[in-house]
Amino acid sequence: MIRKPLKLFAGSSHPLLAQEIAKYLKIPVSETINTRFANGEIYVRPVETVRGYDVYVVQTCTERVNEELMELFILLDSLKRSFSGKIHVVMPHYGYARQDRVAQPREPITAKLVADLMSAAGADHVITMALHSDQEQGFFDFPVDNLNPRKLFVEYFRRKKIKDLIIVSTDAGGAKDVKKFADMCGVDFALVHKTRPKANVSEVLHVVGNVEGKTCLIYDDMIDTGGSVVNAARALRQRGANKDMYLAAVHAVFSDPCVSRLKEAKFREVVVSNSIPLAPQKRFRGLTVLSVAPLLAQIVENVHESKSVTKIFDDRP
């Protein structure tokens, strides 16, 4: 299937996803030595030669984001110094993506900083999913494939054939993406207008759209502490929406107290992707995890064979 030399590596953040991608590509995950010095410094290097090989490194970002990024930078540097060909980073969840602008005086733009560090470490290309804002692609000095797995969720909910469905965005920033989701499902769209007094705190101000008697599907790019989606669900129910309510998001960050909040909100079903690994204590009844491995494997194959990747995730008619 693959003609040119290719090796797939995995950081410590999501080895199961890397194994699943490798299975679709019909290649093994190349071995690395990944250890720590006594003082906690990270040591990573490939075991086998990479000279002349194009390499793909799977490393997502979890709650250990700082350690995972440092591990990635060190692995990229070792690959670069080992005369590899092109170095591609497969990062389903891009760390620090929410810090993408100066919203208050003296704030950093950390999403740009991470992109610069990745470039300095040796990356030639990044494959990621659902960046917090599309404009972040401009932070990189090399090509970026920002995949939108919207079709994966649309196909899943189409099969459920939910009656009186309406798709809901939790904020204006995600309204465009959610509107496309609604159009693909052939249903109406609603918007929850909220404000953020401070980080991880949200307050619902208005609901735009008629949700009375509707079954709401709240769709977002990520669920962190769960405050926004739970507040949105409460506001929708107060405005006459059906008690049966669904929640879907690409990135299941699930920081405390998210899981307890989602349980208390009594969603009919919570659907997320496996862009971030979920520990057993973060899983609960009614949670469905969709795998993005087939999509990422297709992207890797097409990139490696110099084929278009647009047709894989493009949802335009």
N, C-alpha and C positions, 0 to 999 in steps of 0.2 A: 504494500500500500504506500510505503514511504521510500522514495528513491535516494534522497540525499541523506548524509549522516545527521542523526538526531539523537539527542539524549534528554531525558526528562529527570529533573531533580525535584526533591521535596524538602521544604523546611520543616520545622517541628510543629507548625501551627495546625496543619490539617492533612496528616498523612493518608487518611482514608480517602479523601477527595482525590489526592494525587494517584493513589492506587486505582481508583475507579476510572480516572482519565487514562491512565496507562493501559488499563484493560481494553478500553475502546480503541486505543491506538495500536494495540497488540505489541507493546514494547514493555520492558521492565522499568521500574523506577531505579535509576542509577544510585549506587551506594555512596554515602558520605560519612565522614567521621565528624561527629558533632559532640563536643565535650565542653566542659567548663574548667577553667583554672581554679585554684583554691580560693582566689579572691573574687570569683564570679565572672571574670572575663570570658567571652565566648570564643571558641575555636571551631571553625568549620572548614572543611576542604573535601573535594571529590576524591574518591578512592582510585578511580580509573582515569585513564587519559581522556582529555576532552579536546585535544589539539585538532583543529579543523572542523569540529562538530558544532552545529547550531544547537544551543541548549535552551531548555524551557524550565524555569524554576517556579514551582507552585508554592506560594506563601501568602496566606490570607492574614487578616489582622483580627485578633480576638481581644479579650480583656488584658492580655499580655502584650499589647501593641508595641510598647517600647522595646522590649526584649526581642520580639519577632522582627521588627524593622532592623535592629542592629544585627541580628543573625543573618537577615537577608543581605545587608550591605557587605558583610564579611564574606558570605558565600559568593556574591557577585564579584568581589575583588579577587577572590581565589580563582574563579573561572576566567576572569580577564587575564590574570597573570599566568594562566596555564594555556594561553594561546587558543582559547575556544573561538568559534566563529561568532555569529550573532548571538546575543544574550537576550532572551525574552523572559519577562516576568509575568507570571499568571497570578494576579492578585485579585480574587473575586471581591473581597471587601477591602477598599483602599483606606488605610488608616489616616486619621486627622482630616478627612474630607470635609467635615463640617466647618473647619476653620479656613474658609475660603475667601474671606474679605475682612476689611477693617470696618466693623460695625460700631465700635466705640473707640475713643481716643487711645492711642498707644497699643492697640491690639496687633499681634503677629498674624501673618498669613501662613500658617503652618502647613497647609496642604501644598503650597508652593515650595516650602523648605524641604519637605519630604521628597518631592519630585526632583529637586536639585541634588539632594543627597543620593538618590537612586541613580541619577545620571553620572555623578562623580564616581560612584562605585562600579560603574561599567555597563549598566542596562542600555540596550538599544531599542527596546520596544516594551510596552506594557499592555496586557490584556486585563481589563477590569470590568466591573459590572455596576451599573446604577450609581455613578458618581453623584455626589450630593447636588452638584450643578454641572451642566454640560460645559460651561465655560472653563472648568478646571482642566480640560484637555489642553488649554493654552498655557498651562503651568509647565508643561513638559517640553524639553528641547529635542524630543524624538517622537516617533509615531505612537499614538494611543488608540486602542480599540476599546471604546466604552460601550459594552454590550448592554442592551436592555432586554431582560428576560420576560418582558410583558406577555409575550405569546405563550410562554409556559403556563402562566397563571390563567390566561384567558381560556386556553384549551381545557384546563382542569375544571374551571367553573362552568364552562359550556356543557361539559358532560353531566354536571349535576342538575341542569335544567331547573334552576330556581325561579319560582314565580314571583312577579312583581319586584324584580331586582332593580336596585339603583346603586351606582358606584359613587363612593364618597371620597373626596380629598380632604385631608386634615388641615391643609393650609394652602394659601395662594401659590406658594412656590412649586408645589407638586400638581397644581390644577391642570396644566397642559398635558402632562403624562397620564393623569387619571382620566381626562376627557378622551384621550385616545383609547384607553382601556374600555371605557363605556361605549364608544363608537364600535369597537371590535365586537363587543358583546351585544350590540344593538339595543342598548337600554339607556335610560336617562342618567344624568350626572348631577351631583350636588357638591357644595363646597362648605366646609366649616371654617369660618373666619376666626382666627385666634390671635392672641398676643402672648409674648414671652417676657414676663417681668425679669427673669434671670434664667440661666442655663438649666435645662431639664425641668422647667416649670412652665406650664401653659395655662391660659385662661380662654375659654370659648366666648366670643362676643356675639357672633351671628351664625345662622345656617342659611345659606343661599340655595334655594331649590325646594321643591315640595317632596317631603319624605313621608308624609302621613300615609299609613297603611302599606308602606313599602318595606321590603326586606333589604337592608343596607349591607353593602360590602365595602368596608373601609380599606383603601389601598394606599400604602406608603412605601417609601424607599427603605426605611429601617424602623425597627422598634428597639428603643434603648431602654429607658426606664418604664415605658408604657403609659406615661401620664397623658400624652397628647391623644392617643387612640382611645383610652378609657374615658377621658373627658368628652371626646367627640361622640362616643357611643351613648354616654349619658344625655348629652344635648339632643341627639337624634331621637332617643326614646321619649324625651320630654316633649318633642314636637310631633309625636304620634307615630313614629316608626314602629314596625313590628318588633316584638321582643327577640325573635330569632334574628341574630346579626352575625355577620361574618367579618373576619379580619385577615388581610393578606399583606405581606411585606417581603421584600427581597432579602434584607439583612436582619437576621435575628440576633441582635446584640444581647438583649435580655439581661441588662444590668439590674441588680437589686434596687427596688423591690418589684421588678417587672412581672415575674411569674405569678406572685401572689395577687397583683393587680389584675392580671388577665384572667385568673381563675375567678376572682370576685366579680368581674365584669360579665361573666357567663356568656361569652361568645359561643355561638353554635359550633364554630370551627375556626381555628387559627391556622393559616397556611403560610409557610415560609420556605425559603430555599436553603440549601446546605452550603451557602457561601461562607458560613461560619459554623464550626462544629458545635453541637449542643451536648453538654454534659448531661448525664442521667437526671440530675437534680433540676435541670432546666426543661425537662420534658414533662408533659402533663396530658391528661385525657382531653381529646379534642384537638390536639396539635398534629398537623400534617406537614411533613418535610418533603419538598420536591427537589430532586437532584438536578444540579446544573452541570454535572460531569459530561453528559452527552453533548451539550451545547459547547462547552469549553474544549472538548476533544475535537469536535468538528472545526472550531476556530483554529486550534493548533495545527490541525492537518492542512487546512486551506492556506494559512499563513506560510507554513513550511513549503507548500507546493506552489506558492506565489499565485494563489487563486483568490477570487473575491470572497470576502466574508460577509458582505452586506446581505446577500440573499439568505443567509442562515438565520439572522435575527431581525431582518427588516420586516415590519408588519404593515407596510403601505400596500394599498390595493393595487 
